[in-house]
Amino acid sequence: MKNRLTALLWNFENNGGDNRPKRIRAHKRLASLDPHLVLRQEMPNADLSGKATMYELETILRLRGWLGAKSCTALFAHPQHFQPVREWPPLASGPVTPAPSWELPPTALAMRYLPASPDATPIVLGSYHLDYSSSSQRLTEAQWLSRLADKRWTTPEGQTVRMPCLLGGDNNSYPVPGTPGDPPLPVLENIQDRRHRLHRSYIGPDGKRRMDDRPDETLRTAGLQDVARYRAATYGERTAVTRTVSRCATHGPDARIDRYYATPDIAEVVLSVDVIEVHEKESDHHIVRAVIDGDGLSDVLNLRRSQHGLPTAS
């Protein structure tokens, strides 16, 4: 039997708001799935009272947690499997200046995968949430997000290698059409809420308004795989591209808003992707689970160390 790792991606609406029992119940549900990684979006007020909410969630999940800037996103990892080696704040052009382009900053770290060799290359892990109301803002954020797939590491032999990357988040936009089983793009005119029409669309070169799939195109142009799309296209795993938000009268039909993106070597060691639906009273997004081949992950990270060196990163 393969050594399996479970990653869970969830935008838990407003982190339960002021309803602590609801928040505890939601995270007990996550814990029941025995995760090794949890990528969370919508973490308002988790930074208050000395991050008391974060520590409470760590205890429930039995994972170590990191809260991103502005308390918007979080990442939790199993301490017996993952060890942080550095964090990346949302940067602009240097090590100090925060990027003005992030409305809801991501949480991103380089982690050692401890079952791999001690000198194995770390993996970049990130939890992100693209902007809700502006397609141009989302495009900018996706472009910045691609930088997490271009982080470098110096091996013990002095070589510079590019680290593998796994990201998960709420894209507030759609995947490019074409994958069998993927929910179709909404018809703009059928979205009853006129504000939501604006929020989920952009004006194309022909002057016509189109549903926004540009963040997906941007990340895949940068060499990242939409992991669910990869599973569906390569293995016929249509359950991978199930809806992650359900239809509603104001926001339109079912959609696959929440997605994992990975460098191709990481996408290849993902064994499955599926969606665990939750009742709309719990959250407006469903849980997306990815099961990863842990031995395959070790092989990828060990191989990266032996690759030819790259130019020093900026």
N, C-alpha and C positions, 0 to 999 in steps of 0.2 A: 504493500500500500504506500502511495506517495505521502511524503511529508507535506501536509497542506496548511496553508495560511488563509485566514479569512479576513478580508477587508470589507468594511461597511461604510457606505456614503449616505449621509442623510441631512437634508435641510429640515430640521425639526422646527416647525413654525414658531418664531419668536422665542425659541428655547422654553416654550411653555408659558411665557409671560410671568405673571405673578402666581401662577398655579404650581406650587412646589410639588404637591402629590402627582400632578400630571407629568412633570419633568422627571420625577423619580421613576414613575411607572414606565415612561418611554425609554429611559436608559436601562432599566431592568430588562426590558424587551431586547435591547441591543446586547446586553450582557448574556442573555440566554442563548445567543447565537455564537458564543465563544469567539469573539473577534480578537485578532492580533493587531489590527489597525482600525481606527474609526476616524473618518473625515466628516466633520460637522460644519454646518453653516447656520447662521442666525444665532448668535451668542450674546444678545444684548444683556448688559448688566452683570455678565459673568466675571467682570473685573472689579466689582464693588465688594466692599467689606473684606478686603484682603484676598480677593479671588475665592471666597468661601464656596461659591457655586462650583467652580472648577474642581476644587478639592473634593467636594461631595461627589461629583461625577466620576472623578478618578477612582474613588472608593467603590462606587457601584459597578463601574466597568472593569475594575481590577487592572487598569492600565495607567500609564503615566501620561499626563496631558500638557499641551502647550496652547496658550491662547494668543491669537494674533493681535496685531495693532487695532485699536479702536473697538476691541471686543466684538469682532464680526465673524470670525471663523476660528476653528480649533482643530487640533490633531491629537489623537491619543494613540499610543503604541505600547505593545507588550514589552516590559523591561527585560524579560528573559530572551527576547528575540531581537530587539532593536535598541541601539545605543546612539544617542545624538552626538555628532561631532561638530556641528555648527548650525546656526540659524541664519535665515535670510529675511531681513525685513524688506518691505516693498521699496526697492531702491529706484532712484532716478539715474544719476550719472556717477555716483560715488558712494563711498562706504558710510556716509553720514546723512546725506540729503534724502529725505523721504520723497517718494514719487508723488507728485500732485495728481497723477492719473488714476489712483486707486480710490474708488468710492467706498468699497468694502474690502479692506486689505486681506490678502491671503495669509495663511500660516504655512511656512515652508522650512524644512530642515534637511540637512544631510544626515543620514543614519547608517551606522554599521549594522549589517545583518549578522548577528553573532554566530549563527551556525556555519557561516562561511569561514574561510581561513582568516586569521588575525590581520593579515595584510591585504585582504580583499578590498576592492574599491567600494566606497559607500554608495548608497542610493539616495537620490533626492525624492522626498515625499512632500506633497503639498495639498492643502485644502483651500478651495477658493470659491468666490461668489461674485459673478459678474453683475454689473449694474442693472438695476430693475427697469429704469425708465428711458434710457438713452442708448440707441443702437450705436452711435458714434463712440460713446464712452466704452461700451462693451468691446468694440473693435480695438480700441486703444489698449484696454486691459488684456485682451487676448494676446496682443503683440508683446506686451510686457511679460505675460505669463510664459511665453515661449522661451524667455531667458532662463527659466528654471530647467529647461532641457539642454542648456548650454553651459552648465557649471562644470568646472574642472577640478581635478584632484591630483596631487603629486604623490606618486608611489614611493615606497621606500628606496627604489633604485633611482629616483630622481626624474622619472618620466611624468609628463603631464597627460592625463587621460580625461575624457569626458565621462561624467557620471551618468548611469542610467537614471530614469525618472518615471515616477508614477504620480499623477495628479488626479484629483477628483473634486467635482464641484457642481454648483447650480449655475448653469450658463444663461438662464433667462433668455434663451434663443434656441433655435432648432438645428438639428443635424442636416447637412446637405442631403436632399432626397436621393433615392436610388438603392437603398438596402432593403431586400425583401423582408417583410414583416415590420419594418419601421412605421410608426404612425405617420400618415401623410401630413404634409404641411397644411396648416389651416388656410381656409379661404378668407382673405382679409375682410371682405364685406360681410361675412357671416359672424364675425366677432362683434357682439352687441355693444360692448363697452368701447366707446370711441377713443377714450384715453388709452385703453389697452391696445387698440389698433396701432396707435402711434408708438407705444412703448415697444412693440414686438416687430416693428417694420422699419424699413429705410427706403429712401428714394434711389432707384437705380439709374444707370446712365441714360436710359430712355425717358426719364422723368416720371416713371410709374413707380408706385409704392410696392415694395416686395417684402415678404416675410423674412425675418432676419436669420440667416444661416451663416453669416460672415465669420463669427468667432470659430465655428467648427472648421470652415475652410482655412482660416488663418492657422490654427493649430496643426492641422494636417499638412498644410504647406510647409510648416516648420519641421516636418518629419515625425510628428507624434501620431500615434494610432488612436482612434476612437475604439476603445477596447471591445465594447459591445458590438460595434459594427464589424470589427475584425473577427470576432467569434461567429457572428451570423454569416459573414461572407465566406469565411474559410471552412467552417465546420457545419454550416446550416443550422446554427443554434438560434432559432428565431426567438426563443424566450429571452435571449440577451437584449433584444431591442424592444422589449415591452414598455408600455407607457410608464413614466415616473411621476407624472401628474395626471389626474383624471379630469375629464371634461367638466365644464361648468357653464352656466348660461352666459356669464359675462366674459370669461376668458377663452372660450372656444373649446375645441375638441381635445381628446387625449393627446399627450405630447411626451417626448423623451427629452426632458429639459436637463436632467441630472446625468452626468456622464464621467467616465474615467478616460483619461488620456495617458498614454505611456509611450516611451521609446520602443521601437519595434522588438528589441530583445526582451523587454519586460512583457510586452503584449503576448509574445510567444509562450511565456511560461504561465500565463493565466489559463486555468483549467475550465473555468465557467464564469458566466455573469448571469445573474437573475435578479428579479425585482420582487421584494416582499411588500405587499400592499398593506397600508394602514388605513383605518377609518378616517374620514374627513374631519371628524371631531378631534382626532389626535394631531393631525398635521395635514397640510395641503400638498405635501410631497411624500412619495413612498421611499422605502429603503432600497438601495442598490447594493447588492452583494457581489464581490469578486472573490473567487477561490484561486489561490496561487500555488503553484508547485514549488515548495520550499527548497527542494534539492535543485530544481532547475534554476531558482533564483541564486542559490550559492554558485552554481556553475557560471551564470552570467557575470556575477560580481568578481569571481576569481579570474575569468577570462579577460575582463576589462583591464585588470592589472597587467596582463601579459601583452596587451595591444601596443602598437607603436605609439610613441609620444605625439602629442599635439602641440601647437604653438601655445605659449603662455596665455591664459585667459585675461580678458580685460576686466 
